[in-house]
């Protein structure tokens, strides 16, 4: 058997629950993890496994599906891992990462 991170099983189960069975679960992939850390919804050192728990408490169940889809799209298109396009971001004023970045480089804003 191949070793894999513990969060991988949690993520897969949450994906099946939410998308295939319509049950409340909040999958945390790399985009969700990155964006919610940058926004300050989860702490910087929060693991993906822990993020599932934290985000399921923070986000209303009725928003799981749409929030998940929209955050993934935002993470792919704007809040990318390398060179995030903060100038295109519609939630700059709420983003801890952006506020910190602008505090360090005010000429970029």
Secondary structure, DSSP 8 states (H G I E B T S, - for coil): -----HHHHHHHHHHIIIIIS--------HHHHHHHHHHTSS-TT--HHHHHHHHHHHS-GGGHHHHHHHHHHHHHHTS-SSS--GGG-TTGGG-HHHHHHHHH-GGG-
